[in-house]
Amino acid sequence: MNRVTKRRQQLPNFLGLLSSLCFFFGSLLFLPNSAIYATVGVWCFVMGSLIMFIIYAMSLKLRVKNTSS
């Protein structure tokens, strides 16, 4: 993998890690001993989903760019 390809992949990889962490910590907040933080858990899930959507949009944009070139 060349240097440019590695750089292009860094942001989606970072965002994927961030979204996974949002889902993980959001799911912990649904456990009975932290039920008072369930609203924060919901927002973690929303943010994780939004980040996943951004990753998908970035990959779709890159795919369209590569097919038109």
C-alpha positions as CSV (number, residue, x, y, z in Angstrom):
1,M,0.0,0.0,0.0
2,N,1.5,3.3,-1.0
3,R,1.6,6.5,1.2
4,V,-1.4,8.2,-0.4
5,T,-3.6,5.2,0.1
6,K,-2.6,4.9,3.7
7,R,-3.4,8.5,4.3
8,R,-6.8,8.2,2.7
9,Q,-7.6,5.2,4.9
10,Q,-6.6,6.9,8.2
11,L,-9.7,9.0,8.6
12,P,-12.2,6.2,7.9
13,N,-10.3,3.9,10.2
14,F,-10.3,6.5,13.0
15,L,-14.0,7.2,12.5
16,G,-14.7,3.5,12.5
17,L,-12.9,3.2,15.8
18,L,-14.7,6.2,17.2
19,S,-18.1,4.8,16.2
20,S,-17.3,1.5,17.8
21,L,-16.4,3.2,21.0
22,C,-19.7,5.2,20.9
23,F,-21.6,1.9,20.5
24,F,-19.6,0.1,23.2
25,F,-19.9,2.9,25.9
26,G,-23.5,3.5,24.9
27,S,-24.4,-0.1,25.5
28,L,-22.7,0.0,28.9
29,L,-25.0,2.8,29.9
30,F,-28.0,0.6,29.3
31,L,-26.9,-1.8,32.0
32,P,-29.1,-1.8,35.1
33,N,-26.5,-0.2,37.4
34,S,-26.2,2.8,35.1
35,A,-29.8,3.2,34.0
36,I,-29.9,6.8,35.1
37,Y,-27.5,7.5,32.2
38,A,-29.6,5.7,29.6
39,T,-30.3,9.0,27.8
40,V,-26.5,9.5,27.4
41,G,-26.4,5.9,26.1
42,V,-29.0,6.8,23.5
43,W,-27.0,9.8,22.3
44,C,-23.9,7.6,22.1
45,F,-25.8,5.3,19.8
46,V,-27.1,8.2,17.7
47,M,-23.5,9.6,17.4
48,G,-22.2,6.1,16.5
49,S,-24.8,5.8,13.8
50,L,-24.1,9.2,12.4
51,I,-20.3,8.5,12.3
52,M,-21.1,5.2,10.5
53,F,-23.2,7.1,8.0
54,I,-20.3,9.6,7.4
55,I,-17.9,6.7,6.7
56,Y,-20.4,5.2,4.2
57,A,-20.8,8.6,2.5
58,M,-17.1,9.0,2.2
59,S,-16.6,5.5,0.7
60,L,-19.5,6.1,-1.7
61,K,-18.0,9.4,-2.8
62,L,-14.6,7.8,-3.3
63,R,-16.1,5.0,-5.3
64,V,-18.0,7.4,-7.6
65,K,-14.8,9.4,-8.0
66,N,-12.8,6.3,-9.0
67,T,-15.4,5.1,-11.5
68,S,-15.6,8.5,-13.3
69,S,-11.8,8.8,-13.6
